[in-house]
């Protein structure tokens, strides 16, 4: 199936990580021209080399999303080197595991800026170009915690849920401009972030990490963690011309983990 992404300009945030890298690979396979952004220059270099080796055109931007002043500079560079952003993949890192109560307001503010305000401000920056072209895709990656809050991820559950409300509202505002805005959420995808969370849980409970992993996969109907590329392919479809009538949706990629309707 041709997803209609050849030569579309796609900006992928968090591209140096497990999910972001997988998304970049999937978009590259469809012929998109990629702007790869991440705070980790090392991770970016690895993914850039990968997608260029596969024949894709790509540029990398070492980008701290909490620095709102960097948005204009970085987007202007993308526009100059690749063209206006047509596909925006909002994929941010997560905060440390914490209870919901008793957290320093400064910690809430720090992660709100990096995970929420940055996404909103960046989207506002690229939307005029999408509207002028009469076409655009905004895909925001969150967490299964927005449907079923995950214990000890209080900040993540709260802030990612904010993005769901924002995206759903935005979807109605831009639909007539040929733009879609959707949320995609991972269940337990085999990335370093999931490994870290499993290790933290094992440490808190005084157990071996293998026991935590076995318990976790046992709760998933598919009986395993998802592969990052399975997630990347789902994002590529939502970003495609084929997905033009999917708008304002929350798509789960979780192997059946979340039991609620």
Steps between C-alpha positions, in 0.01 A plus 500: 500500500634842401451732799552812291789625713768524232679834530276618783700696759468335841632630831546225759562605859689264727645337191810377681301269730339163453153609392614812318768309311248237394262772379781660300584167337138437403460846349832468318387169348204687351724760338446790740766766543591508867587761757619308805498673838627382837692629800750215449747572221629143522156347450428737213822414321418129517149539358607752237768259374243219493237681298752656264650156446153388395486781242303765689573872507542613859636776721559490875432766760629471855200650675403545862121529480484688828675791323202665332724766347663231282178422315521785249868440423460126450181515294648774281796272430270212407304724265819627337657156451199272444187714467198569719416230756209289371514221758569578865562213740488627857694242699653618827693330775331410825553633852650290780270256682322685782181482704237760405512666843774689676702608196680834483306751285829577324517138383147522362587825322822359353329202343193698395730725296688208345206263439197721445574866433780415257266277297227764488738781404673295231170387352382863489819589312452245220120518469491809272710316242272197514193722461654680202566163333156363590658187645674394819535228759557547873563177690563529873643202687394476863467196729250232597485693829253743340244218483597296806728701733822315576601476868797716600489699175297786644660784305497306174135397536391857567704685239445252218126513567520875443627434148202276426254779580704749297529270196131411497406870511754589230374222271159668473658838430724393211302220331361726226855603412588143400690444824456216746609487863511163671637346817687170489591324819738212560438217737807306606740551210850353537706818535764618745230709672293187575813320616573792734147496644517124553834538677362777722200287595722203576719721721201643689352155562825316571455261209701387201424694181428173318212439739358844428529443125332161523215645704462785251495286188259263674249785523515567125264287286763486226739347756795723414624856486444678171781562256589868443454459126141387550439833667690692232291344225177600675620861521597495131148392408341777707734746327404376155258616234314172555402609852323819392173410679662407831490816707471583869563135588696321768665192350640232731795284400506274803448135408159512669645609837239761590180320590268800500287590201 
